């Protein structure tokens, strides 16, 4: 079975502090992992995906197959990073995304 | 990003009524999805469709129905059998057959019971 676990419902950090939003997954095959973000009053949008190995808005995420993790990191948090973050997994073939329960990031000035 | 349009933005339902939520996309995507978003629950899959005239149940399909008569449209009906329909409903679409392709989401419909 596919499962995504985000252990923190809420994460509060000060502006300029490092951020790490945790994501662990359970999947027997080779997954595709994504991070989605939902800013206040905006639609859910893709932040980044592991296959691209890119940095978006200063965020990065590395897939660690040994630890089955895909944590989202940013070295210096900004107030505009405050949002709801969802980790998602896609299995092989035409399977839909499976989402974690989300972590609300609050960056305090 | 007007690729996916959900309507209405807010919807109210009386007890015992069926209501239909609209989802239209102009992205030429084959696959479309319906999720329900509740606080603390994340996004849970209701139904999805990989191709016209075909759809599959998701994790919480009971009390819901869908149709996929056209590629661009995937309406969701919340029936009276759904005992707790108050939620935020999100529609998404993606290119089918490629697991690297992300899903694109609409703005959502908030359904409330009168």
Interface residues (C-beta under 8 A of the other chain):
Chain A: X6 X9 X32 X34 X43 X44 X45 X46 X49 X51 X86 X90 X91 X92 X93 X94 X95 X96 X97 X98 X99 X100 X101 X102
Chain B: X1 X31 X33 X35 X40 X41 X42 X43 X44 X45 X48 X50 X58 X90 X96 X97 X99 X100 X102 X103 X104 X105 X106 X107 X108
